[in-house]
């Protein structure tokens, strides 16, 4: 899974809305003998809260001032610096409706800004105004959904926009977030922008169920053109995080109406990016209001006419229909989480998409903006709990943001501080997403109890090539990994390691084109685990977080299918002496190498985390089957019986390639009946595109089979 991250600012500016700013105080005197001048740097950490105060009847309480509010942060009383009432009259009515035939729209040039304009110092521009941002995620919506979303936005602007509304228009097409129109109340400007948007823009990134095999569109969010372009969901979430930071400078409430067709996290996506996006929105005072542009969908049990039939036993047993329904549900789950965790509400299964904007519009009623300079100036990234009360009425009901994550400042550390940095970052609830990280987790059975779990980490080389621009001759990459048992909540294994990368001109040039790869290995029991992995570039201080949950199955209990390990797809083998791929040092490394089935004859098979393969190179497939079965005891190996396996590639529901069947016998003396399969496939005759890779394993004696299916992408 991969993480796209924004850069931490060197100096944090005044944060609007629920934002915060870093604070440091320091001075440097000139040497003796020179004029006595001093340089003073002061950054203030302002915390802004929007508070809705209602009495027991549900009516808004008017007339409050800063003297009526009491604010504490982690129990410490704070001094309010301002209190401002944002008022929205109940008599505000929509602007006179316009029809498409009646209006005379001046065609305004679309903006190509990447930032929202700053709020004036006096705060008068957005006084008593609702701030609604219409955000179109073109990468997730097919053309019909894009047309519905744009039509809904036009309908709202024409018929339901009020004089209190200010609307901004933004879009994400896969390359970056573009501000097409800053906040404005000019209806003609808004309609002009909406009517000139191109349906079909941003296509090439299909729905997120195929994220691990999406095409390289040549427009990665914040990255170079590389295999990392395929992580659609991470890019979508990162773009939302960037948008929240844009809106942070306004202290008023902001509602972001997010038009998309799905946003589904799956096995190759980084949960840390979801947390970082939500935390950024909470800090900025932005509420997400997702709108599912698909509307009300009546799905056929085996898929509609746009896709081929599943073509397997699942279409008869009902599992295919269940999987389709589950897939659709998951495509809405992440959108629901974004709304619920930021104070918004998602609109699902409704053909009136305009209703989603109206919901956001009606959610902003009268509220107070209160602000204070926090007495806790530490920039440690930890969560701070805020409590607000009013003197009267005593039974008042208050709605506000009850806490925030402090800013993180990791740029200025001593040697001792740097040692603690990764440990502190590991404990943060607000993930750090400055580096992009992708990872694959596999498992292979060692004995009746233990499984060897190798992990492969990829970081785009361009991320580290930045250090060369600052004149560094090398950079040290630090790694910290922690695995916890989800049932017990305790740590079962961890890794602390580093790799020194030389940054010669030639190496830096190479890093721009290829990723940095790192691996480690663990011995685990069957169960459910969570993993948190951090990488840090010591030269620039940038950190990336990878976070996920995974399950190690108990293959001893598998009686219906042939028990198999993870399937590793690769196009790369490296010498084990290459330090870049050594996860540990000395004796521990040798022990891991002996356990690791991906190491054969001094060469290590490197898993393709992104599942993108060139047709000019061989694709290697490796897996293990276990013929010992659940009846095998600890001392008597089961009589050997051969197993058969083959690899198939399907494109558009039709078989495009199938390897010759490979017959293999269990390893001699193996109590588990370990049967390794290794394929070397030539793909030169296949066209570039997306394929479904299926591995079939057959046990003729036991009359059992096993299937493994995953999407892959072939490129020329």
C-alpha positions in Angstrom: 0.0 0.0 0.0 1.2 3.2 -0.8 1.1 6.5 0.9 1.1 9.9 -0.9 2.1 12.7 1.4 2.2 16.4 1.5 5.2 18.3 2.7 5.3 19.8 6.3 5.7 23.5 6.1 8.9 25.0 7.5 7.0 27.8 9.2 3.4 27.1 10.1 1.2 30.0 9.3 -1.8 31.2 11.2 -4.4 28.4 11.0 -8.0 29.2 10.2 -10.9 27.2 11.2 -9.9 24.4 13.5 -6.3 24.9 12.6 -3.2 25.2 14.6 0.2 26.8 14.1 3.6 25.9 15.4 5.2 28.1 18.0 8.9 28.6 18.8 10.6 31.4 20.5 14.3 32.1 20.1 17.0 34.7 19.6 20.5 34.9 18.3 22.9 37.7 19.4 25.7 38.8 17.1 29.3 38.2 18.3 31.0 40.6 20.7 32.4 43.7 19.1 29.7 44.0 16.5 26.5 46.1 16.8 24.1 44.8 19.3 21.3 43.5 17.2 19.1 40.5 17.8 17.0 38.3 15.6 13.7 37.2 17.1 11.6 34.5 15.5 8.1 34.0 16.9 5.4 31.7 15.7 2.0 31.6 17.4 0.0 28.5 17.8 -3.6 29.6 17.4 -6.4 27.1 18.0 -9.8 28.0 16.5 -13.1 26.2 17.4 -16.6 26.6 16.0 -19.2 26.1 18.7 -22.9 25.7 18.4 -24.7 26.6 21.6 -28.4 25.6 22.1 -30.8 25.6 25.0 -32.8 22.6 26.2 -35.6 23.6 23.7 -33.1 23.3 20.8 -33.0 27.1 20.1 -29.7 28.8 19.5 -28.4 30.9 22.4 -27.6 34.4 21.2 -25.6 37.2 22.8 -22.6 35.2 24.2 -19.1 36.8 24.4 -15.7 35.4 25.2 -16.4 36.0 28.9 -19.2 33.5 28.8 -17.0 30.7 27.5 -14.5 28.5 29.5 -12.0 26.5 27.4 -9.6 23.9 28.7 -7.0 22.0 26.8 -5.9 18.7 28.5 -7.3 20.2 31.7 -5.4 23.5 31.4 -7.5 26.7 31.3 -7.0 28.7 28.1 -7.5 32.5 27.6 -9.8 33.3 24.7 -8.6 36.0 22.4 -11.8 36.5 20.4 -15.4 35.3 20.1 -17.4 36.0 16.9 -21.0 35.1 16.2 -21.7 33.8 12.7 -25.4 34.4 12.0 -27.6 32.9 9.3 -31.1 34.3 9.2 -33.9 31.8 9.1 -35.6 34.0 6.5 -32.7 33.5 4.0 -34.3 32.1 0.8 -32.8 30.7 -2.4 -31.9 33.2 -5.0 -34.4 33.6 -7.8 -34.3 30.4 -9.8 -32.9 30.4 -13.3 -33.5 28.0 -16.1 -30.8 27.1 -18.6 -32.8 28.9 -21.3 -33.3 32.1 -19.4 -29.8 32.7 -18.1 -27.2 34.6 -20.1 -23.9 33.2 -18.8 -20.6 34.9 -19.5 -18.0 32.3 -20.1 -15.3 32.8 -17.6 -11.8 31.3 -18.0 -11.3 28.3 -15.8 -8.7 28.9 -13.1 -5.8 26.5 -12.7 -4.9 27.5 -9.2 -3.6 25.0 -6.7 -4.5 27.1 -3.6 -7.5 28.8 -2.1 -7.0 32.6 -1.6 -6.1 33.7 1.9 -8.7 35.2 4.1 -8.4 39.0 4.8 -7.0 39.9 8.2 -10.3 41.6 9.2 -12.2 38.4 8.5 -15.0 40.3 6.8 -15.0 38.4 3.5 -16.6 35.3 4.9 -18.6 36.9 7.7 -22.1 35.2 8.0 -21.4 33.1 4.9 -21.7 29.4 4.4 -18.5 28.0 2.7 -19.3 25.0 0.5 -16.6 23.4 -1.7 -17.8 21.2 -4.5 -15.1 18.6 -5.1 -15.3 16.3 -8.2 -13.1 13.2 -8.1 -13.0 12.5 -11.8 -10.7 9.5 -11.4 -13.3 7.5 -9.6 -16.4 8.4 -11.7 -17.1 7.0 -15.2 -18.5 9.5 -17.7 -22.2 8.8 -16.9 -21.6 9.4 -13.2 -19.6 12.6 -14.0 -22.5 13.9 -16.0 -24.9 13.3 -13.1 -22.6 15.0 -10.6 -22.1 18.1 -12.7 -25.9 18.3 -13.5 -26.7 18.1 -9.8 -24.2 20.9 -9.0 -25.7 23.1 -11.7 -29.2 22.4 -10.4 -28.2 23.5 -6.9 -26.6 26.7 -8.1 -29.6 27.6 -10.3 -32.4 26.8 -7.9 -31.2 26.3 -4.3 -28.2 28.6 -3.7 -28.9 31.3 -1.2 -27.5 34.8 -0.7 -25.6 33.4 2.3 -23.7 30.8 0.3 -20.2 31.1 -1.1 -19.1 28.1 -3.3 -15.8 26.9 -4.5 -15.3 24.4 -7.3 -12.4 21.9 -7.2 -11.5 18.8 -9.2 -9.0 15.9 -9.0 -8.1 14.3 -12.3 -5.2 12.1 -11.0 -2.4 14.6 -11.3 -3.2 17.2 -8.6 -6.0 19.0 -7.0 -7.1 22.0 -9.1 -9.0 25.0 -7.8 -11.3 25.9 -10.7 -13.1 28.6 -8.8 -12.4 30.2 -5.4 -15.2 30.8 -3.0 -17.7 33.2 -4.7 -21.4 34.1 -4.6 -21.4 34.9 -8.3 -23.8 32.3 -9.7 -22.8 33.1 -13.3 -19.2 32.3 -12.6 -20.1 29.0 -11.0 -22.4 27.9 -13.8 -19.8 28.9 -16.4 -17.1 26.7 -14.7 -19.5 23.8 -14.3 -20.8 23.9 -17.9 -17.3 23.9 -19.3 -16.0 20.9 -17.3 -15.3 18.0 -19.7 -17.2 14.7 -19.0 -14.7 11.9 -19.3 -11.8 13.9 -17.8 -9.5 12.0 -15.5 -10.4 8.6 -16.9 -7.9 5.8 -17.1 -8.2 5.0 -13.4 -10.9 2.4 -13.0 -12.8 1.5 -9.9 -10.7 0.9 -6.9 -11.3 -2.9 -6.7 -8.6 -3.1 -9.3 -6.2 -0.6 -7.7 -3.3 -3.0 -7.8 -3.6 -3.3 -11.5 -4.6 0.1 -12.7 -2.9 1.7 -15.7 0.1 4.0 -15.4 -1.6 7.2 -16.5 1.5 9.3 -16.3 0.0 11.7 -13.8 0.7 10.5 -10.3 -0.3 12.7 -7.4 2.9 14.2 -6.0 5.1 11.5 -7.6 7.1 10.8 -10.7 5.8 8.6 -13.5 6.3 5.1 -12.0 4.6 1.9 -10.9 3.4 3.8 -7.8 0.7 5.5 -10.0 -1.5 2.5 -9.6 -2.5 3.1 -6.0 -5.7 4.9 -6.8 -7.3 5.0 -3.3 -4.2 6.3 -1.6 -3.9 9.0 -4.3 -7.6 10.0 -3.8 -7.2 10.2 0.0 -4.0 12.1 -0.3 -5.7 14.6 -2.6 -8.4 15.1 -0.1 -5.8 15.6 2.6 -4.2 18.3 0.4 -7.6 19.9 -0.1 -8.3 20.0 3.7 -5.0 21.8 4.2 -5.9 24.4 1.5 -9.1 25.2 3.4 -7.3 25.4 6.8 -6.6 29.1 6.5 -10.3 30.1 6.8 -11.5 30.0 10.4 -15.1 29.6 9.5 -16.8 26.2 9.1 -16.2 24.5 5.7 -18.3 21.8 4.1 -16.6 19.8 1.3 -19.1 18.0 -0.9 -17.2 15.0 -2.3 -18.6 13.6 -5.6 -17.2 10.1 -6.3 -18.4 6.7 -7.4 -16.5 4.7 -4.9 -13.6 4.9 -2.5 -12.8 1.4 -1.4 -9.7 0.5 0.7 -8.4 -3.0 -0.1 -5.3 -5.1 0.3 -2.8 -2.7 -1.3 -3.9 0.5 0.3 -2.4 2.1 3.4 -4.8 2.7 6.3 -2.4 5.3 7.6 -3.4 7.6 4.7 -7.1 7.3 5.7 -6.2 8.4 9.3 -4.0 11.2 8.0 -6.7 12.5 5.8 -9.3 12.5 8.5 -7.0 14.1 11.0 -6.1 16.9 8.5 -9.8 17.6 8.0 -10.5 17.7 11.7 -7.6 20.0 12.3 -8.7 22.3 9.4 -12.4 22.4 10.5 -13.6 20.7 7.3 -16.5 18.3 7.2 -16.7 15.8 4.3 -20.1 15.2 2.7 -19.6 12.4 0.2 -22.1 11.9 -2.5 -22.2 8.5 -4.3 -22.6 9.6 -8.0 -23.8 6.2 -9.0 -27.2 6.9 -7.4 -29.6 4.1 -6.7 -28.1 0.9 -8.2 -29.9 -2.3 -8.9 -27.1 -4.8 -9.4 -27.5 -8.0 -11.3 -26.4 -11.0 -9.3 -23.6 -11.9 -11.7 -22.8 -8.4 -13.0 -24.3 -6.3 -15.7 -23.6 -6.3 -19.5 -20.4 -4.2 -19.0 -18.5 -7.2 -17.7 -18.0 -10.9 -18.5 -19.6 -13.7 -16.5 -17.5 -14.9 -13.6 -17.3 -18.3 -15.3 -16.5 -20.4 -12.2 -18.4 -22.5 -9.6 -19.2 -19.3 -7.6 -21.9 -18.4 -10.1 -23.8 -21.6 -9.2 -23.1 -21.6 -5.4 -24.1 -18.0 -4.8 -20.6 -16.9 -3.7 -20.2 -14.7 -6.8 -23.4 -12.8 -6.0 -22.4 -12.4 -2.4 -18.9 -11.2 -3.4 -20.5 -8.6 -5.8 -22.7 -7.3 -3.1 -19.8 -7.2 -0.6 -17.7 -5.3 -3.1 -20.4 -2.7 -3.6 -20.8 -2.3 0.1 -17.1 -1.8 0.6 -17.0 0.8 -2.1 -19.1 3.0 0.2 -17.6 2.1 3.5 -14.6 4.5 3.2 -16.8 7.3 2.1 -19.0 6.7 5.1 -16.0 6.8 7.4 -14.8 10.1 6.0 -18.2 11.6 6.7 -18.8 10.1 10.1 -15.3 11.0 11.4 -15.4 14.6 10.3 -18.9 15.6 11.2 -20.5 15.2 7.8 -23.0 12.8 6.3 -22.8 10.6 3.2 -25.5 10.4 0.6 -25.9 6.8 -0.8 -28.5 5.1 -3.0 -30.3 8.3 -4.0 -30.7 9.5 -7.6 -31.2 13.2 -6.4 -27.6 14.0 -6.0 -28.5 17.7 -5.4 -29.8 16.5 -2.0 -26.2 15.9 -0.9 -25.3 19.5 -1.4 -28.5 20.7 0.3 -27.7 18.5 3.3 -24.3 20.2 3.7 -26.0 23.6 3.2 -28.5 23.1 5.9 -25.9 21.7 8.3 -24.4 25.1 8.8 -26.5 27.2 11.2 -25.6 29.9 13.7 -22.4 29.3 15.6 -19.7 31.0 17.5 -16.0 31.2 16.4 -13.7 31.2 19.5 -9.9 31.3 19.4 -7.1 31.0 21.8 -3.3 30.8 21.8 -2.6 27.4 23.4 -0.3 27.4 26.4 1.1 24.0 25.2 3.6 25.0 22.6 5.2 21.5 22.1 5.0 20.3 18.5 4.8 16.6 19.3 1.9 15.5 17.2 0.0 14.2 20.2 -3.8 14.4 20.6 -5.0 17.3 22.8 -8.5 17.1 24.3 -10.5 20.3 24.3 -13.5 21.0 26.6 -15.7 24.1 26.2 -18.5 25.2 28.7 -20.7 28.2 29.0 -21.7 30.0 32.2 -25.4 30.3 31.2 -27.7 28.7 30.5 -26.5 25.9 32.7 -28.3 23.2 30.7 -26.9 24.4 27.3 -26.0 21.8 24.8 -22.7 22.5 23.0 -21.4 21.0 19.8 -17.8 21.5 18.9 -14.5 19.7 18.0 -13.5 18.0 21.2 -9.8 17.7 20.4 -7.1 17.9 17.7 -3.6 16.5 16.9 -0.9 19.0 17.5 1.5 19.9 14.7 4.6 17.8 14.2 8.0 19.5 14.0 10.8 17.0 13.3 13.2 19.3 11.5 15.4 20.3 14.4 16.6 17.4 16.5 19.7 16.6 18.4 21.3 13.1 18.0 19.5 11.9 21.0 16.2 13.4 19.8 16.6 11.6 16.5 16.9 8.3 18.3 13.5 8.9 20.0 11.9 10.4 16.8 10.9 7.1 15.2 9.6 5.7 18.5 7.5 8.8 19.1 6.3 8.7 15.5 5.3 5.0 16.0 3.1 6.0 18.9 1.3 8.9 17.1 -2.4 8.5 16.3 -1.9 11.0 13.5 0.3 9.2 11.0 3.1 11.0 9.2 2.8 10.7 5.5 5.8 12.5 4.0 7.2 9.5 2.2 5.3 7.1 -0.1 5.4 3.5 1.1 4.1 0.3 -0.6 4.3 -3.1 1.0 3.6 -6.8 0.4 3.1 -9.3 3.3 3.4 -13.1 2.5 3.4 -16.2 4.6 4.9 -19.7 4.3 4.4 -22.6 6.8 7.6 -23.6 8.7 6.1 -26.4 10.9 2.8 -27.4 12.5 2.8 -24.2 14.6 4.9 -21.5 13.0 4.8 -19.5 9.7 7.6 -17.4 8.2 6.2 -14.0 7.2 8.5 -12.0 4.8 7.6 -8.4 4.0 8.8 -6.4 1.1 8.8 -2.6 1.3 9.1 -0.2 -1.7 9.8 3.5 -1.5 10.0 5.6 -4.7 13.6 6.4 -5.4 12.7 10.0 -6.2 11.7 10.5 -2.6 15.3 9.9 -1.5 16.9 11.7 -4.5 15.7 14.9 -2.9 18.6 14.7 -0.4 21.1 14.9 -3.3 19.6 18.3 -4.2 20.6 19.6 -0.8 24.2 18.5 -1.4 24.2 15.3 0.6 26.7 12.6 -0.5 24.7 9.8 1.2 21.5 9.3 3.1 20.7 6.9 5.9 17.2 5.3 5.7 15.9 4.2 9.1 13.2 1.5 9.4 11.0 0.7 12.4 8.4 -2.1 12.3 6.0 -3.2 15.0 3.6 -6.2 14.8 0.8 -6.5 17.3 -1.6 -9.4 18.0 -5.1 -8.0 17.5 -6.7 -10.4 19.9 -4.4 -9.7 22.9 -3.2 -6.2 21.9 0.4 -7.0 22.7 3.5 -6.6 20.5 4.7 -9.9 19.1 7.7 -8.8 17.0 9.5 -5.7 15.9 12.5 -4.6 13.7 14.8 -1.6 14.0 17.2 -1.3 11.0 18.8 1.1 8.6 20.4 1.2 5.2 23.0 3.6 4.0 22.5 4.8 0.4 25.3 6.6 -1.4 24.1 9.6 -3.5 26.6 9.9 -6.3 25.4 11.7 -9.4 24.9 8.4 -11.1 23.0 6.9 -8.2 20.8 9.9 -7.8 19.9 9.8 -11.5 19.0 6.1 -11.1 16.9 6.7 -8.0 14.6 9.0 -10.0 13.7 6.0 -12.1 13.6 3.0 -9.7 12.3 2.4 -6.2 14.2 1.6 -3.1 13.3 -1.9 -1.9 13.7 -3.4 1.6 12.7 -6.6 3.2 12.4 -8.2 6.6 11.1 -11.5 7.9 9.2 -12.7 11.0 8.1 -16.0 12.6 4.4 -15.9 13.6 1.7 -18.2 14.8 -1.7 -18.3 13.1 -3.9 -15.3 14.0 -4.9 -11.8 13.2 -2.2 -9.1 13.4 -1.8 -5.4 12.9 1.5 -3.9 11.4 2.8 -0.4 11.6 5.9 0.4 9.6 7.9 3.6 9.5 10.7 4.7 7.2 12.8 7.9 7.7 15.2 9.7 5.4 17.8 10.9 7.9 19.1 13.6 5.6 15.8 15.4 5.0 14.0 14.2 8.1 11.0 13.0 6.1 9.0 10.1 7.5 6.4 7.7 5.9 4.0 5.4 7.7 2.5 2.2 6.5 -0.3 0.6 8.5 -2.5 -2.5 7.9 -4.1 -5.6 9.4 -3.4 -9.1 8.1 -4.3 -12.7 8.9 -2.1 -15.8 9.1 -4.5 -18.8 8.4 -4.1 -22.1 10.2 -3.5 -24.4 7.2 -3.5 -27.5 9.5 -7.2 -27.2 9.6 -7.7 -26.9 5.8 -9.6 -30.1 4.7 -11.6 -28.9 1.7 -8.9 -27.3 -0.5 -5.3 -27.9 -1.0 -3.5 -25.8 1.6 -1.1 -23.4 -0.1 1.1 -20.5 1.0 1.0 -16.9 -0.3 1.7 -16.6 -4.1 4.7 -14.4 -4.9 4.8 -12.7 -8.3 8.1 -11.2 -9.3 10.3 -10.1 -12.1 13.5 -9.6 -10.1 16.1 -11.7 -8.4 19.0 -10.1 -6.5 22.2 -11.4 -4.8 21.7 -11.8 -1.0 24.9 -9.9 -0.4 23.3 -6.7 -1.7 23.0 -4.7 1.5 20.0 -2.9 0.3 17.9 -6.0 0.7 19.3 -7.2 4.0 16.7 -6.7 6.7 18.9 -7.6 9.6 22.6 -8.1 10.4 24.7 -11.0 11.5 23.3 -14.1 13.0 19.7 -13.1 12.9 20.0 -12.4 9.1 21.5 -15.8 8.5 18.6 -17.4 10.4 16.0 -15.6 8.4 17.8 -16.4 5.2 17.7 -20.1 6.1 13.9 -19.9 6.8 13.1 -17.7 3.8 11.9 -19.9 0.9 12.3 -16.9 -1.5 16.1 -17.4 -1.3 17.5 -20.1 -3.5 21.1 -20.6 -4.6 22.2 -17.3 -3.2 19.5 -15.3 -5.1 16.5 -13.7 -3.5 13.2 -13.4 -5.3 11.9 -9.9 -4.8 8.0 -9.7 -4.7 6.4 -7.2 -7.1 4.4 -5.2 -4.6 2.6 -3.3 -7.3 2.0 -6.3 -9.6 3.1 -4.4 -12.7 5.2 -6.4 -15.2 7.0 -5.7 -18.4 6.3 -8.1 -21.3 10.0 -7.8 -22.1 11.0 -9.7 -18.9 10.0 -13.0 -17.4 7.4 -13.1 -14.7 8.4 -15.5 -11.9 5.7 -17.2 -9.8 6.5 -19.0 -6.6 4.3 -20.8 -4.0 4.2 -23.7 -1.7 1.6 -26.4 -1.3 1.4 -28.6 1.7 0.5 -32.2 1.0 1.0 -33.5 4.6 -2.6 -32.6 5.4 -4.2 -32.2 8.8 -3.8 -35.9 9.7 0.0 -35.9 9.5 1.6 -36.3 12.9 4.8 -34.8 14.2 7.0 -37.9 13.6 5.6 -39.8 10.6 5.7 -38.0 7.2 2.7 -38.7 5.0 3.4 -40.9 1.9 4.5 -38.6 -0.9 1.9 -37.9 -3.7 2.5 -35.6 -6.6 0.6 -32.3 -7.0 -0.1 -30.4 -10.2 -0.1 -26.6 -10.7 -0.5 -24.2 -13.7 -0.8 -20.5 -14.3 -3.6 -18.8 -16.3 -4.0 -15.2 -17.4 -7.5 -13.9 -18.3 -8.2 -10.7 -20.2 -11.8 -9.4 -20.5 -13.1 -12.7 -19.2 -11.3 -14.8 -21.9 -8.2 -17.0 -21.4 -5.2 -15.2 -22.9 -2.4 -17.5 -21.6 -1.9 -20.7 -19.8 1.4 -22.3 -18.7 2.2 -26.0 -19.1 1.2 -28.0 -16.1 4.0 -28.4 -13.5 4.1 -31.7 -11.6 6.0 -31.6 -8.3 6.7 -34.0 -5.4 6.9 -33.0 -1.7 10.4 -32.3 -0.4 12.1 -35.4 0.9 11.6 -35.8 4.7 9.1 -32.9 5.0 6.5 -33.6 7.6 4.3 -31.0 6.1 4.6 -32.4 2.6 6.1 -29.0 1.4 5.7 -29.0 -2.4 7.3 -25.9 -4.0 6.2 -24.6 -7.4 8.3 -22.2 -9.4 7.2 -20.8 -12.8 9.2 -18.7 -15.2 6.7 -17.2 -17.7 7.6 -15.4 -20.9 5.0 -12.7 -21.6 6.3 -11.3 -24.9 3.4 -12.5 -26.9 0.8 -10.8 -24.7 -0.6 -7.3 -25.3 -0.3 -4.7 -22.6 -3.2 -4.2 -20.3 -5.0 -5.6 -17.2 -5.2 -9.3 -16.6 -6.5 -11.7 -14.0 -3.8 -14.1 -12.9 -5.1 -17.4 -11.6 -2.9 -20.1 -10.0 -4.5 -23.6 -9.9 -3.2 -26.3 -7.7 -4.6 -29.9 -8.0 -4.2 -32.9 -5.8 -5.3 -35.9 -7.9 -4.9 -38.4 -5.0 -6.8 -36.4 -2.4 -9.2 -35.0 -5.0 -8.8 -31.5 -3.8 -8.0 -28.2 -5.6 -7.0 -24.7 -4.7 -7.2 -21.4 -6.6 -5.5 -18.1 -6.2 -6.7 -15.1 -8.2 -5.2 -11.6 -8.4 -5.1 -8.7 -10.9 -1.8 -7.9 -12.7 -0.8 -5.2 -15.2 1.4 -5.8 -18.2 3.2 -2.9 -19.8 5.5 -2.8 -22.9 
